[in-house]
Amino acid sequence: MPPNRLSKLLRKLKLQSILFVIFWYYLDFTMLFDLKSQPES
């Protein structure tokens, strides 16, 4: 495997992992927000 393709693959993986982390932070934030916005019973 040429190093060029390898670096491309690594970049792609890095981008995917960043998007994944952002997505999880977003989910976490929305869940917290939902919990806070609900009236306490």
C-alpha positions in Angstrom: 0.0 0.0 0.0 1.5 3.3 -1.0 1.9 5.9 1.8 -0.2 8.3 -0.1 -3.3 6.1 0.1 -2.5 5.4 3.7 -2.4 9.0 4.7 -5.6 9.6 2.8 -7.2 6.8 4.8 -5.9 8.2 8.0 -7.3 11.6 7.3 -10.6 10.1 6.4 -10.7 8.2 9.7 -9.7 11.2 11.7 -12.5 13.3 10.1 -15.0 10.5 10.8 -13.9 10.2 14.4 -14.1 14.0 14.9 -17.7 14.0 13.5 -18.5 11.1 15.7 -17.3 12.9 18.8 -19.2 16.1 17.9 -22.3 14.0 17.3 -22.0 12.4 20.8 -21.4 15.8 22.4 -24.5 17.1 20.7 -26.6 14.2 21.9 -25.3 14.6 25.4 -26.0 18.3 25.4 -29.6 17.9 24.1 -30.3 15.2 26.7 -29.0 17.4 29.4 -31.0 20.3 28.1 -34.2 18.2 27.9 -33.7 17.2 31.5 -33.3 20.7 32.7 -36.2 22.1 30.7 -38.6 19.6 32.2 -40.5 20.8 35.2 -39.5 18.9 38.3 -42.3 16.8 39.6 
